[in-house]
């Protein structure tokens, strides 16, 4: 089988060395095997996505010599496809509308003596899951709402699931641990979980290379693949790059950008070659977990 990998950044800020670490690994996985390396711009957050960040992403990849195959996919152009996938889940009775605000959820969690937690914090207490059908329909017609998966029902329908990870081996999927996650946001019409699952299948991605911070999300993606009858790629959840202080690199924490390095005249191809051989720039390391 031809290896097809992808790099899928969000244009909400400049790329940093952590992105380079991931992009180079995805490129190196496919190209030496005669495979394809795809680029997808995950720009569903229209409030934060900027065209200048897209331009910088393209320039950074070219600077590192990471050419991609085929046209760039933009998630913002694929909203009808996400809506169609959501409609399939609605028809199967596997999702429900949620009218709660973050403040509502915080109050519910605070009132609980032992609120269960997932990888991203307290699990949604399923407040809107118990609304009567007529109340739900009336509120959908007049109130902003998200769509959440009915996790217990979805897990029962899908049955036992697993996926293969290059580092962790065979992983038994446990999506229930994440609770009733959002599949369509109030402000965007789709969430990361649903969009990435639909897009990886549409692009024929065989190997997903991404950070270990997204390992927990893969439990949910594996469930959605089963519910939507989509193929399951192989996963490669790599360790995250950290700075000298041991903190993971992040846009919001002022991590040094690739653009700054590029404009300073540094050699991007040499950087990519070092990363390809597992060598990190001075002052950077890999997170232990």
Buried (B, 14 or more C-beta within 10 A) or exposed (E): EEBBBBBBBBBBBBBBBBBBBBBBBBBBBBBEEEBBBBBBBBBBBEEEBEEEBBEBBBBBBEBBBBEBEEEEBBBBEBBEBBBEBBEEBBEBEBBBBBBBEEEBBEBBBEEEEEBEEBBEEBBBBBBBBEBEEEEBEEBBEEEEBBBBBBBEBBBEBBEEBEBEBBEBEEBEBBBBBBBBBBBBBBEBBBBBBBBBBBBBBEBEBBBBBBBBBBBBBBBBBBBBBBBBEBEBBBBBBBBBBBBEEEEBBBBEEEBBBBBEBBEEEEEBEEBBBBBEEEEBBEEBEEBEE
